[in-house]
Amino acid sequence: MNELMPLGDIPSVLQRYASGELTPGQMVEAVHALIQNDAGHAWIYKLPLETLRGYARAVEAKARTVDKAALSLYGVPFAIKDNIDLAGAPTTAACPGFAYTPQRSATVVQRLIDAGAIPIGKTNLDQFATGLNGTRSPYGACRNVFNPDYISGGSSSGSAVALAKGWVCFSLGTDTAGSGRVPAAFNNLIGYKPTGGWLSTRGVVPACRSLDCVSIFALTADDAERVLEVTAGYDAEDIYSRARQGCGHESATQRFSERGFRFGVPRKDQLQFFGNQEYERLFGEAIVKLQGLGGKSVEIDFAPFLEAARLLYEGPWVAERYAAIQQFFDSHSEQIIAPVREIMGSAKRYSAADAYNGIYRLRGLKQQTDRVWTEVDCLLTPTAGTIYTIQAMQQDPMRLNANLGYYTNFMNLLDYSAVAVPAGFQDGGLPFGITLAAPAHQDEMLLHLAGRLQQAYALPLGATGLSLRAEGLGEQLLTSGSSDAPRSDQQPGHVRVAVCGAHLSGLPLNGQLTSRGGCLVLSTTTSPDYKFYALPGGPPYRPGLVRAERNEQGSAIEVEVWELPTREFGSFVVGIPAPLGIGTITLANGDAVQSFLCEGYAVADAEDISRFGGWRAYMQQLGNT
């Protein structure tokens, strides 16, 4: 059976099932045999073979009675971090004394099983998900798949290792400080940390309950999105659950097409590689790679991000980790390993006033960091600044672990989404990874950009030796990225509005759209029967778009069509100053859409700038005179 392994990405397995080359029953036999040799300490609990056979028989039987579309993950094996419940299997959070056996699976796990996926077992982690290195477990330090002397990253260590070895097609982790991204970078994987609340945390042992996210490890960005489609959704049993928003595939294609996008990079004096020159070189190459996909790099001030990151372990959020297991900690603290016990024990020095002051400080920092979205579409950082040996980590566990969180600890505090992407190898053979980040609810765009970037690198998948397939999501983006075709399936609960001036991407007022969860759907022009004027006053300088009179020569004017949640549209419109307002315009393809329009009286003494064809061209000319 070992010739069936490694399995590869999700489409590869589904194709083998469809051709008859493989069955779910054969798959579980092969996987179970392979995972018995676990020198890297990936697993805490492996499902018994008979249990796996039961899952395989159940999904095979279900496929004969339901529409295949309902089983989008038919027979696909996956691993579960052992702080996430699987009914009938013990949950330990890497602490044997804490263990319990749930009768009900976590919401995300149950949704995967309902879609046909087969759980293989529970994976190792830094105890109580407190750490980014993978060595803080009584079940053994989890070892890097490329060099066992090095750390795997944590806390979702086993989930990353099991996937990188090709034992499963995807795995679940959790992410509070970077636990779903650092192990991905160290093991050549996609690590997707969704917008908080998109994936339910019911049935997850909390670390910081207000910040925790269930994360997805995948071999490809396309696979991560496949799993997202199954697992995302509001859960009334999770107090932090929230409805998924977003603009889907075509919006992502337009936003990150070859026409250009802007990505923020920390100033050079704010980048930190802790003496690792190879990581520094590889990050420089990643910037060039993203520029090759049409991106323009923009240096940003990373200082407020770093200050927010420090709040996670140097501020009152440590107390939330203590609160998560307070009763167990107070009664059995001797069963918690030293670094984790030290961190949680420090929580007792924080008062309620400290907690509120921390919240206020974070609020102020978020106001500062959110300003970056008026300048860029996404951020690019290393996922981690360096990597360490297991020996070095165990000799200096606190300081080195803190170094690993330099680029990750701020993400959940600031309510951003992120995707870790493989980005090459050091000369010694260890992987390097970068992270793409954006505001909440911009996940699809990040995943699609990650797919393009993964295709551009064309690295092997994990440590399987398998090649990235030149098809699917990445190829679709490469072949359709320049399309002007608008998306016909407008998101429910959303409204579209065209903008033509300072609200365009990268211009001063664009943040009024992105801060409201707006997504760019289409870059196009109006039909050729409009006039365009530069209105007096400013800054911000504003244009006026009006429909040409019957006896006037009109022009096609550059516009962007954005999609806003309906609940945000009213507050956006209220802020529009006279003489501008919202009306209906015609696009180049004949579609009608709501847009900024100007009252006719206001253009009587304004400069006609229709000949420039758009606001960007006019402002560029203005800056050159």
N, C-alpha and C positions, 0 to 999 in steps of 0.2 A: 504493500500500500504506500510505502514512502515515495514511490515514483509519482504520486499524485501531488506531492508537495514541492515547493511552497505554492499556495493557492493563487496568489496574485490579487489584483483589485476586484471589486465587486462585479463589473461586467464580465471579466474573464471567467469567474465561477458560474455566473448565470448562463453564459454561453456554453460552458461544459455540461451543465445540467440539461440545457435545451438540446444539445447534440446527442445526449445519451452516454457521453464519455464518463460521466460522474453522476452519482446519486447522493442525496444527503446522508443516506446510510453508510455509503462508502467513505464519505468525507469525515464523518465523526470517528469512524474506526481509525483512519489515518492520523487525524489530529490527536486523538487520545494516545496513540502509540508514540508519537513524536514528543509530546509534552512531558512524558515521564522522565526524559533526560533534561533536567532544568538546572544546569550548573550556574546559570545567571540569576537564579532566585526570582524569577518572574511571577511565579504563582504562589498564592497562599492556600487556595482550595481549588482542586480540579474536580469537575463533576464526574461521578462514577460512570463507567462505560455504559452500563444499562440505562442510566438516566439519559445519557446522550442519545442512545438508540431510541428511547421513548420520544425525545424531541424530534428526531429524524422521522420516525413513523408518523407522528402527529402531523408534521408539516406535509409529508407526502400524501397523507389521507386528505388533509384540508385542500390540497391543490386539486383534488378530484371533485370537489363540491362547491368551490367558490371561484369567482372571476380571478384570473391570474393577476389582474391589475391590483387586487387587494393584497397580493403577496409579493410586493416589490422587492423584498429581501429574502425570497424563497431559498431556504437552506444555507444562507450566508452565515458563517461562524463569526462570533464576536466575543471579546473579553470584557470583563466588568471590574473596575477598580473596587477593592474590597472595603469601601465605605458607602457603596451603593447596594441596595437590597435586591436579592434574587430569592424568590420564594423557595423555601426548603433548603437553602444553602446558608451556612453561617456567615454573618457579617462581623468582622473583627476590628476594622479600622487599624489593623496591624497591632492590636493589643489583645492578646489571648484572654485576659481577665475581663475584658469588656464585651466579649463575643455574645451574640444572640442569634437565633434562627428565625427570621421573619416568615410569616405565613403569606405575605403578600409582596409582590415585587414592586420596586420603585416605578413610578409612572413611566419614565423613559424606557426602562427595561421592558415593561409590559407592552408598550407600543411597538417596540422592536420585535418581540416575540409574536405579537398579533400580525405583524407584516411578514412573518416567515423566518426571521433570523433565529439562529440557534446559539444560545449561550454555552461557552466552553468551560468557563471557570472564573474565579475571583483572583484578582492580581494584587501583587505586593505594592506597598506605598510607604512613604514616610509617615510614621505613626500619627494618627489623627489629622492627616493631611497637613502637617506642620513641618515644612521644609521644601527645598527646591533641588535636593541632591540625590535622593534615593538610597541613602545609607542608614537612615534612622528607623530601622525595622528589626524587631526580634526574629523575623523570618529570614534574615540575611540581607546584606547590602546588595542591591540590584546592580548588575554589571552591564556596562555599555556593550552593545552588540558588535562594535567594531574593534574594541580593545578592552578585555575584561579587567584591566588594571584601572580603568577610568570609570567615573560615575555615569550612571544612566540618566541623571536628572530626576527630579521629583516634583511634587510628591507622587504623581501618577506614573511611577517608574515601571512597574510591571506591565501596565497597559501598553506603554510604548515598546518595551522589549518584546512582548508577545507578538505584537503586530510587525515590528521590524524583522523578526525572524520568519515571518510568513506563516505563523501558526493560525492566525485569524485574518479576516479581511478588513476589520476595523475594531476599534475598542473605545470604551467609555472611560473618561477620567473625570476629575473635578479640577476647577481652577479658581483660586482665591487670590493668589499672589503671583501666579505664573506657572502653576503646576500642570496645566494642559499645554504649555508652550515650550518650556525648557526641555522636557524629555523628548519632545518632537525634534528640536534642534540638534540634540546630542545623538539622535538615532535616525536622522535622515528621513523624517516624516512630516506630513501636514499635521499641524496641531491647531484646531479651530476652537477659539473661546467665543461663544455666542454672546449676543446682547443679554445682559442679566434678565432672567425671567422668561426668556424664550423657551428654554427647556426646564421643565418642572424639577424642583429639588425635593419633592415629596419622596420619602424613602431613602434620603441621603443623610448620612451622619454629618452634621454641620461642622464647619471649621469657623468661619464667620458668616452666620446665616444671612445677614443682610447683603453680603458680597458674593456668596458662593455661586458658581456656575457649573453645571454639568458640561464637560468638554468632549470633543470628538477627535480621536486620532484616526487618520486615514492615510492610505498610500498615495492618494491623489486628491486634489481639491474637488474634483467632480464627485468622488466617493463621499467626501465630507458633506457635500450638499445633498446627496441622496439620503444620507442618514438624517440630516436636518429635516428634510421633508417629512420623514416618518415621525420624528420625535418632537418637533416643535408644536406648540399649541397651548392655549390657556388651560390651566388646571386650578379649579376652584378650591382644591385642597392644599394649595401652596400659597401662602400669604404674600409671597414675593413674585408670583407668576404674573405675567402681563402678555397681552395679545401681541402677536407678531405683526410688525409693520414692515414695509419695504416695497420695492418697486420691481423686483424680479429680474429675469435674465436679460431682456432687451434693454432695460434701463441701465444695467451694468455694462452692457456692450457699448452703449452710447457714451456713458460716463468715462470709461477707460479705453476708448477706441484709439486708433492711431492718430486721431486729430489732436490729441494732447490732453494731458492732465497734469496736475501739480502735486508733488509729494514733498512733505516736509522732512528735513534731516536735521538732527541736532547740530549746533555749531561745533566746529572741530575741537574747540577747547572744552566742550561739554561731553564729547565722546570719551568713553572709558573702556580700555581693553585689558587692563591689569597686567600689562607687560606682554600680552600675546600679540606679536607682530603678524602672525598668520591670520588671526581673526581681523585685524585691522586691514590687511591687504584684501581679504575676501569681502569685507564690507564695502571698501572702495569699488571693487568689481561689481557688487550688487547695485550700487548707485548707477554705474554705467549701464548695466543690464536693464534696469528699469527705464533709464533714458532711452535705450534702444527700442522700448515698447511704446514710445511716444510721451514719456513723462518728462516733466521739467522739475529739477530739484530746487527747493527753496529752503535756505537755512532758517531755522526757527530758534527761539530762545527756549531751551529745554529746562531751565531752572525751576519754573513752577511745577513741571511734571515730576522732577526729582524731589522737590519738597513734599509733594503729595505722596510720593512713594514712601518716604520716610515715616509718614504717619502710620503705616500699616503695622510696623513692628516697634516703632519708637513712640507711638501714641496710644490712645485709649482703645483702639481696635483690638489690641492684645486681650483686653478684658472680654471681648466677645468670644474669643477662642476658649477662655476659661468658662464662660457662661454655657457654652455648647455642651460641656461634659462636667459641669460643676459638681453634681452629686457624686459621680464616679471619682473625680479628682480629689474631693475632700475625704472620701472614704478609702481610696486605694491609690494614692499618688505614688506609692512605692512600685506599682506595676507599670508606671509610665517611664520610658527611657529618659536618660538624663537631659539631653538638649531640649526635648519637648517639655519635660517637667519644669525646667528652668524658665522657658518662655512663658508657659501658662501660669506658673507661680508668680511671675512678675506682675501679672494683671492686678493683683490685690492692692497695689499701690495707687491705682487710679480711682478717682472719686467720680460721682455723677457729674460734678461741675467740670471735671477734666473731659468727660465724654462730650458734654455740650460744647465746650470750648474747641474740642477737636472737630466737631461737626461744623462749627462756624468757620474755623480755619479752612477746612476742606471746601466749604461753599465758596469762599473767596478765591481759593486756588482754582477751582473749576471755572469760575468766571474768567480768570486769566487764561487758562489753557484752552477754553472753548473759542477764544478769539482766533486761534490758529486756523479754525475751519473757514474763516473768511478769506484765507490766503491759499489753502491747500485742500485737496480732495482726500488725502490720506497721509499717514505718517509712515516713515521707513526707519527702523532701528535694527541693530543686531538683536537677536532674541536673548542672547547672553554675551557678556563681554569676553569670556574665556571659559575653559573647562579644566577640571582638576582630577587628579588621581583620587581613588578611594582612600588611600593612605593619607594624603594631604588633607582631605576633607575631614577625616576622623581625628586628625591631630589639631585642627583649628576649625571646628564645626560652625561656630557662630559667625565669625568674620567672613569666611569663604562663602557660606550660604548667603550672607547679606550681599556679597558681590554679585551672586547669580541673579538677584532680584533687581539689579540696577535699572534694567529696561522693562521690567514687567510689573513691579509692585503697584504702580499707579493705576493700572488699567481698569480694574473693577471699582476702585474708589471713585474714579472719574466717569464711570458708566460708559465705557467705550467697548467696541467689539474689536477682535484681533484674530489674525491668522498667521501662524508660524509656517515658514516655507523653507524647504531645503535650498541651500545656496552655495554648494561646493564643499570641497574637502581640504583640510590642511595637508601639508606635505607628508605628515606622518600617518595620514589615512583616517583621521577623525573628522566627522561632519561639522559643518558650520550652517547656521540658519539665521534667517532674517525674519522680522515681524512686520506685517502691514496692519495698521490700526486706523479706525475711523469712529465717528460718533455712533451711539446706539442706533439700531435699526438700519444700519448701512451694511449689514452682513453679506448680502448677496453680491454687492459690488466688490467687497474685499475678496470673496471666494472666487469670483470670476477673474479678478486681476491676479490672484494667486495661481489660478489655472493657466493663465497666459505666461506668467513668470516660470511656472514649473515646466511648461512646454519649451520655453526658451533655454532653460538650463539642461533639460533632457537627461537628468540624473537617473541612475537605477532606483528602484523602489525599495526603501528601507535597506535592509541587508540581504534581501532575497536574491539579488543578482538579476532580477527581472527588469526589462526595459519599460520605460514609460510608453504607453500606446499613443501613437500620433492620431488620436481621434477623440471624440467626445467633447467635453466642455472647452478645453483649451483650443482644439482645432476649430470649433464653431466660432469662437471669439476671433481667432486669427483670420478666418475667412469672411466673417460678417461684421467685423468691427467698424467698417466704414459705411455701413448701410444707413440710408436716410429714412428707411421705412419706419413709421411710428408704430408703437405698440398698440394693438387693438384691444387687448384685455386689460382695461384699466382696473387697478386694484379696487376692490370693494371698500367703501368708506374713504375714498380719496377723490380729490378734484385736481384738474390740471389747469395751469395758468402759464401763459407765455410772458417772458420778460425780455426787455430789449436794452436796458441801461445798466445802472450800477448794481443790479441784482444778478447780472451774468456771473458765471463761474469765475472765482478769483478776484472779483471786483468788490469795492468796499461794503456793499449792502447784501452780498450773497449770504452772509451769515443769518439774515432774517429768514431765509428759506431753510438752510441746513439745520439751524437750531430748532426748527419746528418739525424736523423729520422729513424735510423735502428731499426728493430724489430727481436727478436730471433724467428725463425720458428721451429727449430728442433735441439735437442741434440742427436748425434748419433756417429757412427764411419765410417771410410772409409771401403771399401772392404779390405780383408786381403792380400793385395799385395803391401804394401807401406813400405818404410824405413823412419825412423825419426831420425834426428840428432840435437845436440846442437851446434849451430854455435858459433865461437869465438867472443869475444867482448861483449859490453854492459856496464851498463844497457841502455835501456831495453834489457834483454837477449832474444834471438830469436831462434826458432827452424827452421829446414829445412825439408820439406816434399818432398820426391822424390818417384817415382814409382820404385819398385824393378825390377832388371834385371831378365831375364828368369831363370837364374841359381841361383838366390838368394831366400832365405826364407823371405817372407814378413810378415807384421803384420797389424792388424786393429788398426787404430789410432783415438783417440778421436777428434771429430770436433764439432763445432756448425755452423749451417746454418743460416745466417742472411739475411734479406730482406731490401734492400736500395732503396730509390727513385732513379729512373734512372738518374735524373739530378744531384744527389750527387755522383754517382758512379765514374765519371771521376776524381773529386777532391780527392776521396779516393784512387784511384789507383795511381795517380801522386805521392802521398806521400810514396809509398812503396819503400824502398831502395834496391839496388842491394845487394846480388844476388837473392833476392826474386822477384817474379812476379806473375801474374795471369794466371792460366791455367785451365784445366778441370780434375776433379777427379771423381772416382766412389764411391758412398756411399754403406753402408752395404746392403741396399735394392735394389741395382742395378741402382739407378738413377744417372745421370751425373749432376754435378754442378760445376760452376766456383769456384776456390779456390786458396789460396796461394800455390805456388810451389817454389822449390829452384833449381837453376841451378846446374848441376851435378858437375862442377869443384869445387864448394864451399864446398862440403862435404868430399873432399879427406882427409883433416886433422881434420875433425870434429868428435866429439864423437857420436857413434851410441847409441841412447837411445830408440830404438824401443821396447825393452823389458818392458819399463814402460807403454806403451800403450797410452801415452798422456802427454802433457806438464804439467798439474797440478800435476800428480803423480811424474814426474821427479823433478819439483821445490820443492815439499814437501820433497822428499828424499834429495835434495840438501840442504834444510834448516835444515835437521836433522843430517847432517854430519859435 
